[in-house]
Amino acid sequence: MLHLSLTVVFVAIIIAWIQLPLAGPFKGLIEQRLPGDLDSFLATENAVALQGILDNIGSIGKEVEGADSGIVVASPSRVDPDYFYTWTRDAALTFKVLIDHFIAGETSLQPRIEDYISAQAVLQTVTNPSGDLTDGSGLGEPKFEVNSTAFESPWGRPQRDGPALRATALIAYSQWLLDNGREREVSTTIWPIISNDLSYVGQYWNQTGFDLWEESEGSSFFTIAVQHRSLVEGQALAERIGATCSSCASQAAQVLCFLQAFWNGQFVISNINARSIRNGRDANSILASIQTFDPDAACDDATFQPCSSRALSNHKMVTDSFRPLYSINAGIPNVYQFDRLGSLDVVRTSLPFYQDLYPSVAIGTYPKDSPVYNEVISAIKNYADGYVGIVQKYTPSDGSLAEQYSGEDGTPKSATDLTWSYAAFLTAVARRRRNVPSSWGASAVSAPPKTCRGTSAPGTYRSSPISCSSNASAFPVTFDVRKVTSYGETVYVSGSDAGLGAWNEAEALQLQASRYTDSDPLWTGTSQPLAAGEDIEYKYFKTGINGIDIQWEGGSNRIHTVPEGCAKGVVRSDVWQQ
């Protein structure tokens, strides 16, 4: 799968913005950095991108009928190319974005997150061409059928980034659960899934596999980078819940040591030990810096933080290598990430980057109140505007994002409505808004050992019990209904349970239109916990602009039985009855 698009570079440039302090002249630049029409595009496309992701998640996603609950389908495309499968990597990258949005306040995403956790617990146990859970080898299987069965046809396998990325996503959610007093859920349900993935990383990290583009068999920079991150944050989570991650403690330093082998002094060799010509300058390396970005870290070369001199040099070399290949890049200047700590450090490695945007710059440190610093910041704004402007220019009017842009004329190519493309866009907009993920501990990482050893740690594996994710006696239900409305109208759900107002219109649950679009008029809301096992009758109604003119939907009362046993989040997906 080729996910190479301008959105990747957009994310990297946005990270450059957020690493700079909002003080002095720069604060004004950030507040005024984009024209209104571009701001409007980003706001509109952000909503489209979120809905695009949800539409591609089973079992209620409208584009992926037949997919199991919690399964992330790469794309609805079934022909030329057929991407109607679930990739462990794509699903993990997508849900890391959704989990970050949930932690930032998008509470309606929690049922989807819990469905994803349950789906991954099942997929870990599926015997497949890469192996099974007995020795962990099956965790390296890259993709599965959307009904949670094995994909049996030939493919580039194994791919060793998926377990690390899944661990990272679930660790982020687990940390939120712990912050909210739900340690038992983490320890009994989620940690076994994470532990399997970390065991796999510790056991197999120094063995070759296919890269994220599924083309080059060897050692992938992206894979090694995300594996190192997962071991570091996995150790921190294990300590917090009183668990053990022997592979985390024993292997993280050696993985970081190996990561240095990809650096050739100017750029990252994206694949080494490879049986393919795709082994040099590649967006693989830029994606790695994005995925291992730590907002609390300095511009660390060893972990290739986006503002590090290595990442900047690599960014320039990769970007420049594509300039003559794709005419849509014509006219975009060069600029890269900067030190968020309040000064601009120009060293020999990063000097060519800075000279692209400020030719007279010399090696040295420039404080944030210096003319050079401020003029470089202005150049960053113009550069990032150029990339975002191209994204805006070539995104279709309906906001759909395909797998690729044509390098010649910018038209969408390959798989339509690619889930990862939507996730990348959400990440970029979040970073632009200065919404950053929590630290994964990069700042506490010791320098790599001077001598690398190709070690490994035999893993232990066990299936996760799919146990309850909330109170088994009562839990919330999310109500989704699609109803075209006019300005000022509001949709509610009312029903027989007190949690839905007991048919009292004044106490009904008000739904939200935050994800409403012309193509998908979705109103959504999540109730207070409803009693398990209860049969609830409910219907939707809308009010006019004055909040008084009430119109109930037609048809009979709807009936929903609140499940008993494991209290997973439930989503009712309805269409307004005429």
KAKAFEN-V351502 format. One record per residue. N is the residue number from 1. RES is the residue in one small letter. PHI is phi in degrees with one decimal (* if undefined). Layout:
BEGIN
n:res:phi
N:RES:PHI
N:RES:PHI
END
This chain:
BEGIN
n:res:phi
1:m:*
2:l:-109.5
3:h:-103.1
4:l:-79.4
5:s:-146.6
6:l:-62.9
7:t:-61.0
8:v:-60.4
9:v:-67.1
10:f:-55.0
11:v:-59.5
12:a:-61.2
13:i:-69.9
14:i:-61.7
15:i:-60.6
16:a:-59.2
17:w:-60.6
18:i:-73.5
19:q:-81.4
20:l:-97.6
21:p:-72.6
22:l:-86.8
23:a:-147.9
24:g:60.6
25:p:-60.6
26:f:-65.2
27:k:-57.0
28:g:-66.0
29:l:-62.7
30:i:-63.8
31:e:-67.5
32:q:-118.9
33:r:-72.4
34:l:-126.1
35:p:-68.9
36:g:-58.3
37:d:-67.7
38:l:-73.4
39:d:-57.3
40:s:-63.2
41:f:-60.4
42:l:-63.0
43:a:-65.5
44:t:-66.7
45:e:-67.8
46:n:-60.8
47:a:-66.3
48:v:-62.6
49:a:-65.6
50:l:-62.1
51:q:-66.4
52:g:-59.2
53:i:-65.4
54:l:-61.7
55:d:-66.4
56:n:-103.6
57:i:-113.2
58:g:-73.9
59:s:-98.9
60:i:-104.7
61:g:-62.3
62:k:-71.4
63:e:-97.8
64:v:-132.8
65:e:-56.2
66:g:99.6
67:a:-79.6
68:d:-66.3
69:s:-59.2
70:g:81.5
71:i:-83.9
72:v:-93.1
73:v:-89.7
74:a:-61.7
75:s:-164.9
76:p:-68.3
77:s:-63.0
78:r:-114.3
79:v:-138.7
80:d:45.1
81:p:-98.4
82:d:-93.3
83:y:-111.9
84:f:-82.3
85:y:-140.4
86:t:-114.1
87:w:-96.7
88:t:-58.2
89:r:-62.7
90:d:-59.8
91:a:-63.2
92:a:-66.8
93:l:-60.0
94:t:-64.8
95:f:-74.5
96:k:-62.6
97:v:-65.5
98:l:-65.2
99:i:-64.5
100:d:-60.8
101:h:-66.7
102:f:-61.2
103:i:-61.7
104:a:-79.0
105:g:129.3
106:e:-81.7
107:t:-65.7
108:s:-66.5
109:l:-81.5
110:q:-60.4
111:p:-59.4
112:r:-65.9
113:i:-62.5
114:e:-67.1
115:d:-63.3
116:y:-61.3
117:i:-60.4
118:s:-62.7
119:a:-63.7
120:q:-69.8
121:a:-60.7
122:v:-70.1
123:l:-60.4
124:q:-61.3
125:t:-94.5
126:v:-80.3
127:t:-68.7
128:n:-146.2
129:p:-60.3
130:s:-81.2
131:g:143.1
132:d:-144.6
133:l:-83.5
134:t:-54.7
135:d:-112.0
136:g:82.2
137:s:-60.1
138:g:-66.3
139:l:-70.4
140:g:-85.6
141:e:-69.2
142:p:-76.0
143:k:-147.3
144:f:-135.8
145:e:-66.1
146:v:-73.5
147:n:-95.6
148:s:67.5
149:t:-110.8
150:a:-71.0
151:f:-90.2
152:e:-97.7
153:s:-76.6
154:p:-59.1
155:w:-162.6
156:g:-77.8
157:r:-136.8
158:p:-80.4
159:q:-124.7
160:r:-99.1
161:d:-86.8
162:g:-56.3
163:p:-58.7
164:a:-63.8
165:l:-67.8
166:r:-64.9
167:a:-58.9
168:t:-59.7
169:a:-61.8
170:l:-72.5
171:i:-64.8
172:a:-59.5
173:y:-67.3
174:s:-62.2
175:q:-63.0
176:w:-65.1
177:l:-59.5
178:l:-63.5
179:d:-62.6
180:n:-111.7
181:g:74.8
182:r:-116.2
183:e:-67.1
184:r:-60.9
185:e:-62.0
186:v:-64.6
187:s:-67.6
188:t:-91.2
189:t:-108.9
190:i:-92.2
191:w:-57.4
192:p:-57.9
193:i:-67.7
194:i:-61.6
195:s:-59.8
196:n:-58.5
197:d:-65.7
198:l:-68.8
199:s:-62.3
200:y:-61.9
201:v:-59.7
202:g:-63.4
203:q:-85.6
204:y:-117.6
205:w:-60.9
206:n:-97.0
207:q:-107.6
208:t:-73.8
209:g:-167.3
210:f:-88.0
211:d:-77.9
212:l:-68.7
213:w:-87.1
214:e:63.8
215:e:-120.1
216:s:-111.2
217:e:-96.2
218:g:169.2
219:s:-108.0
220:s:-101.7
221:f:-57.9
222:f:-57.6
223:t:-62.4
224:i:-64.3
225:a:-63.6
226:v:-73.3
227:q:-65.4
228:h:-60.5
229:r:-57.1
230:s:-62.3
231:l:-68.4
232:v:-64.7
233:e:-75.3
234:g:-65.5
235:q:-62.0
236:a:-63.5
237:l:-67.1
238:a:-57.4
239:e:-63.2
240:r:-68.5
241:i:-102.5
242:g:74.5
243:a:-102.1
244:t:-122.7
245:c:-131.1
246:s:-63.6
247:s:-69.6
248:c:-62.9
249:a:-67.4
250:s:-89.8
251:q:-109.7
252:a:-56.5
253:a:-64.7
254:q:-71.1
255:v:-64.2
256:l:-63.6
257:c:-62.2
258:f:-64.4
259:l:-58.1
260:q:-67.6
261:a:-68.5
262:f:-82.5
263:w:-91.1
264:n:-106.2
265:g:102.4
266:q:-125.9
267:f:-153.0
268:v:-85.8
269:i:-82.1
270:s:-64.9
271:n:-135.4
272:i:-122.7
273:n:53.6
274:a:-98.6
275:r:-105.0
276:s:-150.2
277:i:-77.3
278:r:-81.8
279:n:-137.9
280:g:-116.3
281:r:-74.3
282:d:-157.2
283:a:-63.2
284:n:-42.2
285:s:-73.0
286:i:-67.8
287:l:-60.4
288:a:-61.4
289:s:-64.1
290:i:-65.1
291:q:-71.5
292:t:-104.8
293:f:-59.1
294:d:-127.9
295:p:-65.0
296:d:-94.5
297:a:-86.7
298:a:-77.9
299:c:-81.7
300:d:-80.9
301:d:-70.3
302:a:-62.9
303:t:-98.3
304:f:55.2
305:q:-57.0
306:p:-54.5
307:c:-93.6
308:s:-71.7
309:s:-62.2
310:r:-65.4
311:a:-63.3
312:l:-65.5
313:s:-62.8
314:n:-63.3
315:h:-59.3
316:k:-63.7
317:m:-64.5
318:v:-67.1
319:t:-61.6
320:d:-62.5
321:s:-67.8
322:f:-95.3
323:r:-57.2
324:p:-74.8
325:l:-86.3
326:y:-126.4
327:s:-67.9
328:i:-67.8
329:n:-83.7
330:a:-58.3
331:g:91.3
332:i:-84.1
333:p:-76.8
334:n:-100.7
335:v:-167.6
336:y:-139.0
337:q:-82.5
338:f:-129.6
339:d:-68.8
340:r:-73.9
341:l:-83.9
342:g:108.8
343:s:-147.3
344:l:-109.9
345:d:-101.5
346:v:-106.8
347:v:-118.4
348:r:-57.6
349:t:-65.0
350:s:-93.9
351:l:-52.7
352:p:-59.5
353:f:-64.9
354:y:-66.2
355:q:-69.9
356:d:-60.2
357:l:-105.3
358:y:-147.2
359:p:-55.2
360:s:-88.6
361:v:-64.4
362:a:-127.0
363:i:-61.2
364:g:159.0
365:t:-114.6
366:y:-117.6
367:p:-68.8
368:k:-66.3
369:d:-97.5
370:s:-87.9
371:p:-59.4
372:v:-61.9
373:y:-55.6
374:n:-68.6
375:e:-70.8
376:v:-67.1
377:i:-62.0
378:s:-61.4
379:a:-66.1
380:i:-58.6
381:k:-57.9
382:n:-64.8
383:y:-64.2
384:a:-64.1
385:d:-57.2
386:g:-63.4
387:y:-66.0
388:v:-63.7
389:g:-62.2
390:i:-68.7
391:v:-57.4
392:q:-63.5
393:k:-62.6
394:y:-103.8
395:t:-79.8
396:p:-58.2
397:s:-62.2
398:d:-84.7
399:g:81.5
400:s:-68.4
401:l:-119.3
402:a:-87.7
403:e:-72.3
404:q:-141.2
405:y:-102.7
406:s:-64.8
407:g:-69.3
408:e:-92.3
409:d:-127.8
410:g:78.6
411:t:-70.3
412:p:-62.7
413:k:-134.5
414:s:65.2
415:a:-64.4
416:t:-84.9
417:d:45.8
418:l:-71.4
419:t:-59.5
420:w:-66.3
421:s:-61.5
422:y:-62.8
423:a:-63.6
424:a:-62.4
425:f:-65.4
426:l:-59.5
427:t:-61.4
428:a:-61.7
429:v:-65.8
430:a:-61.3
431:r:-66.6
432:r:-61.1
433:r:-82.8
434:r:65.7
435:n:-90.7
436:v:-119.0
437:p:-73.0
438:s:-69.0
439:s:-64.5
440:w:-104.2
441:g:100.4
442:a:-61.2
443:s:-67.9
444:a:-96.1
445:v:-73.0
446:s:-72.8
447:a:-59.7
448:p:-60.2
449:p:-58.4
450:k:-71.9
451:t:-121.1
452:c:-89.6
453:r:-128.1
454:g:-81.0
455:t:-88.2
456:s:-159.4
457:a:-127.9
458:p:-53.3
459:g:-94.3
460:t:-117.3
461:y:-134.5
462:r:-153.6
463:s:-73.7
464:s:-89.2
465:p:-68.2
466:i:-83.3
467:s:-97.9
468:c:-69.4
469:s:-103.8
470:s:-162.3
471:n:-55.5
472:a:-74.8
473:s:-90.3
474:a:-165.2
475:f:-160.1
476:p:-74.6
477:v:-124.0
478:t:-93.4
479:f:-107.4
480:d:-111.9
481:v:-137.2
482:r:-103.4
483:k:-147.3
484:v:-71.8
485:t:-128.7
486:s:-105.0
487:y:-54.7
488:g:92.0
489:e:-82.3
490:t:-135.3
491:v:-108.3
492:y:-128.4
493:v:-125.1
494:s:-132.0
495:g:-164.0
496:s:-75.9
497:d:-84.7
498:a:-60.9
499:g:-65.6
500:l:-112.9
501:g:93.0
502:a:51.5
503:w:67.8
504:n:-88.6
505:e:-57.7
506:a:-70.8
507:e:-107.9
508:a:-66.4
509:l:-82.0
510:q:-79.5
511:l:-90.2
512:q:-113.1
513:a:-109.4
514:s:-64.2
515:r:-114.1
516:y:-69.8
517:t:-135.0
518:d:-61.4
519:s:-83.7
520:d:-142.4
521:p:-78.1
522:l:-90.0
523:w:-113.4
524:t:-142.5
525:g:-166.5
526:t:-116.6
527:s:-77.4
528:q:-67.8
529:p:-54.2
530:l:-107.9
531:a:-65.6
532:a:-62.9
533:g:84.7
534:e:-80.6
535:d:-88.2
536:i:-112.8
537:e:-96.1
538:y:-156.1
539:k:-151.7
540:y:-104.3
541:f:-143.4
542:k:-126.8
543:t:-117.0
544:g:-80.2
545:i:-63.4
546:n:-90.4
547:g:75.0
548:i:-112.1
549:d:-67.5
550:i:-99.2
551:q:-130.0
552:w:-81.9
553:e:-67.3
554:g:-80.3
555:g:78.4
556:s:-78.1
557:n:-60.6
558:r:-80.2
559:i:-127.5
560:h:-132.5
561:t:-97.5
562:v:-69.0
563:p:-63.5
564:e:-107.3
565:g:83.4
566:c:-69.5
567:a:-90.4
568:k:-76.6
569:g:-63.8
570:v:-118.4
571:v:-120.4
572:r:-94.8
573:s:-110.7
574:d:-123.9
575:v:-120.2
576:w:-51.0
577:q:-86.0
578:q:-77.9
END
